[in-house]
Amino acid sequence: MSVIDLRSDTVTRPSPAMRRAIADAEVGDDVLDGDPTVRQLEQRVAELVGMEDALFFPSGTQANQTGVSLCAERGTELVIEANAHLVHYELAGVAMIAGVQIRPVVTPDGVLTAELAGGALRGTSPHLPRSGAIAVENTHNAAGGKVMRPEVMAAIAALARESGLRLHLDGARLWNAAAALTTAPATLTRGATTVMVSLSKGLGCPVGSCLAFARELRPRAWEMRKRLGGGMRQSGILAAAGLYALEHNLPRIAEDHANARRLADLLADSPTVRPSAPETNIVMLDLLREADTADRVIPRLAERGVLVVPFAARRLRAVTHLDVSRADVERAAGVIREVLR
């Protein structure tokens, strides 16, 4: 029995064609004097997200922390949605690395709006920390892959501009947001100072993210990456996977969204589990019976070849990706119904 791994879209394996691209990559020393394949990837990402330049990082967390450091002064506050990845899943890096305090904003659906963000900005006071920057997340992981629409982003960008603040976009799954809206990624980044995109979520790469920005920020971004240990030598072998993915895997992301909807539809009438209505490739599964807790249900699903992760005491998360087919999600739905009947 094959395992259906719905824990994350980071669990994908490089395809044979991606492995060939990796093996054939032209490389240099990216720390010493540059790697040509890395530079090609950076230029392509910058073009796709509508920015002047980009820098390749080994992880999205490192790219996010660099973005926050470029946007906010140490000792100031970062206004951000309360359940954002930067708040919960980067080990207090905003405080430890960037020296910035989180100013969390509670929202009903994971989408930070200009009105809510504006309400969190501090007035001038000798007793209160200054607002240093705003950060947004698109799509929003903890909100089940919720998409921030371009008009919402535009209003937040206008608020940042009027307030004299920089704006960081955590776009780990920006590719999914663009696919869901059938628009170019660049339409979702307008007004951002820094934009992080992941290559290992949704695109099927083994590792890597990019941070995009205005050209004059590249020296500071490079310095920060070096300080965090992110300088990589012959990293063209990793960048080649990213270039392959942008050409071959990016156009198919909508298939993952269709599979997520199929999973949710097949569970919609279950009396024991309530699926979220996915906008992208994440389905939250709420367990409705008191006895069905995540720590009890997950091992039973795993025994039957379906892997998911806990997201609360009675909430599971399932993520579709290029290694999960329509037949896989149909089988997974059947297993979930059987285990929870």
C-alpha positions as CSV (number, residue, x, y, z in Angstrom):
1,M,0.0,0.0,0.0
2,S,1.4,3.3,-1.0
3,V,1.4,6.2,1.5
4,I,-0.5,9.3,0.7
5,D,1.5,12.1,2.3
6,L,-0.7,15.2,3.0
7,R,1.4,16.6,5.8
8,S,2.8,19.5,3.7
9,D,3.6,20.5,0.1
10,T,7.3,20.3,1.3
11,V,7.4,16.5,1.2
12,T,7.6,16.2,-2.6
13,R,10.6,14.4,-4.2
14,P,12.5,15.9,-7.2
15,S,11.3,14.3,-10.4
16,P,13.8,12.5,-12.7
17,A,13.7,15.6,-15.0
18,M,14.4,17.9,-12.1
19,R,17.3,15.7,-11.0
20,R,18.7,15.9,-14.5
21,A,18.5,19.7,-14.4
22,I,20.3,19.6,-11.1
23,A,23.1,17.3,-12.4
24,D,23.6,19.5,-15.5
25,A,23.7,22.8,-13.7
26,E,26.4,25.3,-14.5
27,V,27.9,26.4,-11.2
28,G,30.3,28.8,-9.6
29,D,31.2,30.0,-6.1
30,D,28.2,32.2,-5.1
31,V,29.9,33.5,-2.0
32,L,33.2,34.3,-3.8
33,D,32.3,35.7,-7.2
34,G,28.8,34.4,-8.1
35,D,27.1,31.3,-9.5
36,P,25.6,31.8,-12.9
37,T,22.6,29.5,-12.4
38,V,21.8,31.2,-9.0
39,R,21.9,34.6,-10.7
40,Q,19.6,33.4,-13.4
41,L,17.1,32.1,-10.8
42,E,17.3,35.4,-8.9
43,Q,16.6,37.4,-12.0
44,R,13.7,35.1,-13.0
45,V,12.1,35.3,-9.6
46,A,12.5,39.1,-9.5
47,E,10.8,39.3,-12.8
48,L,7.9,37.1,-11.8
49,V,7.1,39.0,-8.6
50,G,7.6,42.4,-10.1
51,M,10.7,43.5,-8.2
52,E,14.1,44.8,-9.3
53,D,16.3,42.1,-7.8
54,A,16.2,39.0,-5.6
55,L,18.6,36.8,-3.5
56,F,18.5,33.0,-3.2
57,F,18.3,31.7,0.4
58,P,18.5,28.1,1.8
59,S,15.2,28.6,3.6
60,G,12.1,30.7,3.8
61,T,12.6,31.4,7.4
62,Q,16.1,32.9,6.7
63,A,14.7,34.9,3.9
64,N,11.8,36.1,6.0
65,Q,14.1,37.2,8.8
66,T,16.2,39.1,6.4
67,G,13.2,40.8,4.9
68,V,12.0,41.9,8.4
69,S,15.5,43.2,9.1
70,L,15.5,45.2,5.9
71,C,12.1,46.7,6.7
72,A,12.1,47.5,10.4
73,E,14.6,49.2,12.7
74,R,15.7,47.3,15.8
75,G,13.6,48.3,18.8
76,T,10.5,48.9,16.9
77,E,7.2,47.0,16.3
78,L,6.2,44.8,13.4
79,V,2.4,45.0,12.8
80,I,1.3,41.5,11.6
81,E,-1.7,39.2,11.7
82,A,-1.8,37.3,15.0
83,N,-1.5,33.8,13.5
84,A,1.0,34.5,10.8
85,H,4.0,32.1,10.1
86,L,6.4,34.8,11.4
87,V,4.6,34.9,14.7
88,H,4.3,31.1,15.4
89,Y,6.7,29.1,13.3
90,E,10.0,30.9,13.2
91,L,11.1,30.5,16.8
92,A,10.9,34.1,17.8
93,G,13.4,35.0,15.1
94,V,11.8,38.5,14.7
95,A,12.8,39.3,18.2
96,M,16.1,37.5,18.4
97,I,17.5,38.2,14.9
98,A,15.8,41.4,13.8
99,G,15.5,42.9,17.3
100,V,11.8,43.7,16.6
101,Q,8.7,43.3,18.7
102,I,5.6,41.6,17.3
103,R,2.4,43.7,17.3
104,P,-0.1,41.0,16.6
105,V,-3.5,41.9,15.1
106,V,-6.4,39.4,15.6
107,T,-8.5,38.9,12.4
108,P,-11.6,36.9,11.9
109,D,-10.2,35.0,8.9
110,G,-6.4,35.4,8.8
111,V,-6.6,38.3,6.3
112,L,-5.0,41.5,7.7
113,T,-6.7,44.6,6.4
114,A,-5.6,48.2,6.2
115,E,-8.3,49.1,8.7
116,L,-7.1,46.6,11.3
117,A,-3.5,47.3,10.7
118,G,-4.1,51.0,11.0
119,G,-5.7,50.5,14.3
120,A,-2.6,48.8,15.6
121,L,-0.2,51.6,14.6
122,R,1.2,53.5,17.6
123,G,0.8,57.2,18.1
124,T,3.9,59.2,18.9
125,S,4.8,58.8,22.6
126,P,7.9,58.8,24.7
127,H,6.5,55.7,26.5
128,L,5.4,53.4,23.7
129,P,7.4,51.5,21.0
130,R,7.4,53.0,17.5
131,S,5.7,51.1,14.7
132,G,8.6,50.0,12.5
133,A,7.0,48.0,9.6
134,I,4.0,46.0,8.5
135,A,4.1,42.3,7.4
136,V,1.5,40.3,5.5
137,E,1.2,36.6,4.6
138,N,-0.3,35.4,1.2
139,T,-1.5,32.7,1.3
140,H,-2.1,32.4,5.0
141,N,-1.1,29.0,6.2
142,A,-2.9,28.9,9.6
143,A,-6.1,30.2,8.0
144,G,-6.2,27.2,5.6
145,G,-4.4,28.7,2.6
146,K,-6.5,31.9,2.7
147,V,-5.8,34.3,-0.2
148,M,-5.2,38.0,0.2
149,R,-6.8,39.7,-2.8
150,P,-4.9,42.5,-4.6
151,E,-7.2,45.2,-3.5
152,V,-6.6,44.3,0.2
153,M,-2.8,44.3,-0.4
154,A,-3.1,47.7,-2.2
155,A,-4.9,49.2,0.8
156,I,-2.2,48.0,3.2
157,A,0.5,49.2,0.9
158,A,-1.1,52.6,0.8
159,L,-1.3,52.6,4.6
160,A,2.3,51.7,4.9
161,R,3.3,54.4,2.4
162,E,1.2,57.1,4.2
163,S,2.6,56.1,7.5
164,G,6.2,56.1,6.4
165,L,6.6,52.3,7.0
166,R,8.1,49.5,4.9
167,L,6.1,46.4,4.1
168,H,7.2,42.8,4.0
169,L,5.3,40.1,2.2
170,D,5.7,36.5,3.3
171,G,4.7,34.9,0.1
172,A,5.9,31.4,0.8
173,R,2.8,30.2,-1.2
174,L,2.3,33.3,-3.3
175,W,2.3,31.1,-6.3
176,N,-0.8,29.4,-5.0
177,A,-2.5,32.8,-4.4
178,A,-1.8,33.9,-7.9
179,A,-3.1,30.6,-9.3
180,A,-6.3,30.8,-7.3
181,L,-6.9,34.3,-8.6
182,T,-5.7,33.5,-12.1
183,T,-3.4,36.5,-12.0
184,A,0.3,37.1,-12.3
185,P,2.2,37.0,-9.0
186,A,3.4,40.6,-9.5
187,T,-0.2,41.8,-9.1
188,L,-0.1,40.6,-5.5
189,T,3.2,42.3,-4.5
190,R,2.6,45.9,-5.5
191,G,3.7,48.3,-2.7
192,A,5.9,45.7,-0.9
193,T,9.4,46.5,0.1
194,T,10.5,42.9,0.4
195,V,8.8,39.7,-0.9
196,M,9.7,36.2,0.1
197,V,8.7,33.3,-2.1
198,S,9.4,29.6,-1.5
199,L,10.6,27.1,-4.1
200,S,10.1,24.0,-1.8
201,K,6.4,24.6,-1.2
202,G,4.2,23.8,-4.1
203,L,6.9,23.9,-6.7
204,G,8.5,20.6,-5.7
205,C,12.1,21.8,-5.2
206,P,14.2,20.0,-2.5
207,V,15.3,23.3,-0.9
208,G,15.3,27.1,-1.3
209,S,13.5,30.4,-1.2
210,C,14.1,33.8,-2.6
211,L,13.8,37.3,-1.2
212,A,13.0,40.0,-3.7
213,F,13.5,43.8,-3.2
214,A,14.6,47.0,-4.8
215,R,18.1,46.8,-6.3
216,E,19.7,49.1,-3.8
217,L,18.8,46.7,-1.0
218,R,20.8,43.8,-2.4
219,P,24.1,44.7,-0.5
220,R,22.3,44.7,2.9
221,A,20.3,41.6,2.0
222,W,23.6,39.8,1.0
223,E,25.2,40.9,4.2
224,M,22.4,39.6,6.3
225,R,22.3,36.3,4.6
226,K,26.0,35.9,5.1
227,R,25.6,36.8,8.8
228,L,23.0,34.1,9.2
229,G,25.1,31.5,7.5
230,G,23.1,31.4,4.3
231,G,26.0,31.9,1.9
232,M,26.3,28.8,-0.3
233,R,29.1,27.9,-2.7
234,Q,28.1,25.9,-5.8
235,S,24.5,26.5,-5.1
236,G,23.6,26.4,-8.8
237,I,22.7,22.8,-8.3
238,L,19.9,24.0,-6.0
239,A,18.9,27.0,-8.2
240,A,18.6,24.7,-11.2
241,A,15.8,22.9,-9.5
242,G,14.1,26.3,-9.0
243,L,14.4,27.2,-12.6
244,Y,13.0,23.9,-13.7
245,A,10.1,24.2,-11.3
246,L,9.2,27.7,-12.4
247,E,9.0,26.5,-16.0
248,H,7.4,23.1,-15.5
249,N,5.7,22.9,-12.1
250,L,4.3,26.5,-11.6
251,P,1.8,26.1,-14.4
252,R,0.2,23.1,-12.8
253,I,-0.4,24.4,-9.3
254,A,-4.2,24.8,-10.0
255,E,-4.4,21.0,-10.1
256,D,-3.4,20.9,-6.4
257,H,-6.3,23.3,-5.7
258,A,-8.7,21.2,-7.6
259,N,-7.6,18.1,-5.6
260,A,-8.0,20.0,-2.3
261,R,-11.5,20.9,-3.3
262,R,-12.2,17.3,-4.2
263,L,-11.0,16.1,-0.8
264,A,-13.2,18.7,0.9
265,D,-16.2,17.8,-1.2
266,L,-15.9,14.1,-0.5
267,L,-16.0,14.9,3.3
268,A,-18.6,17.6,3.2
269,D,-21.5,15.4,4.4
270,S,-19.6,13.5,7.0
271,P,-21.1,13.7,10.5
272,T,-17.7,13.3,12.2
273,V,-15.4,15.7,10.4
274,R,-15.9,19.2,9.0
275,P,-13.6,20.2,6.1
276,S,-12.8,23.8,5.4
277,A,-13.7,25.3,2.0
278,P,-10.2,25.5,0.4
279,E,-9.2,28.5,-1.7
280,T,-5.9,26.9,-2.5
281,N,-4.1,23.6,-1.6
282,I,-4.8,23.4,2.2
283,V,-7.8,21.7,3.8
284,M,-8.4,22.0,7.5
285,L,-10.3,19.1,9.0
286,D,-12.2,19.8,12.2
287,L,-13.0,16.6,14.3
288,L,-16.5,16.9,15.6
289,R,-16.7,14.2,18.2
290,E,-15.2,14.9,21.6
291,A,-13.4,11.6,21.6
292,D,-11.7,12.2,18.3
293,T,-8.6,14.2,19.1
294,A,-5.7,14.8,16.7
295,D,-3.3,12.7,18.7
296,R,-5.7,9.7,18.6
297,V,-6.9,10.0,15.0
298,I,-3.5,10.7,13.2
299,P,-1.9,7.4,14.2
300,R,-5.0,5.5,13.0
301,L,-4.9,7.3,9.6
302,A,-1.2,6.6,9.3
303,E,-1.8,2.9,9.8
304,R,-4.0,3.0,6.8
305,G,-1.5,5.0,4.7
306,V,-2.8,8.6,5.0
307,L,-0.5,11.2,6.7
308,V,-1.7,14.5,8.0
309,V,-0.5,16.9,10.7
310,P,-2.2,18.3,13.8
311,F,-3.2,21.9,13.9
312,A,-5.1,22.0,17.1
313,A,-6.4,19.6,19.6
314,R,-9.2,18.6,17.2
315,R,-8.0,20.0,14.0
316,L,-6.0,18.3,11.3
317,R,-4.3,19.9,8.2
318,A,-4.1,18.2,4.8
319,V,-2.1,19.8,2.0
320,T,-2.2,18.7,-1.7
321,H,0.8,18.9,-3.9
322,L,2.3,17.5,-7.1
323,D,3.0,14.1,-5.6
324,V,-0.7,13.6,-4.8
325,S,-3.1,12.7,-7.5
326,R,-6.9,12.9,-7.8
327,A,-7.1,9.2,-7.1
328,D,-5.0,9.7,-4.0
329,V,-7.3,12.3,-2.5
330,E,-10.3,10.1,-3.3
331,R,-8.6,7.2,-1.5
332,A,-7.6,9.5,1.4
333,A,-11.2,10.8,1.8
334,G,-12.4,7.2,2.0
335,V,-9.8,6.3,4.7
336,I,-10.7,9.4,6.7
337,R,-14.4,8.5,6.6
338,E,-13.7,4.9,7.5
339,V,-11.5,5.8,10.5
340,L,-14.0,8.4,11.8
341,R,-17.3,6.4,11.1
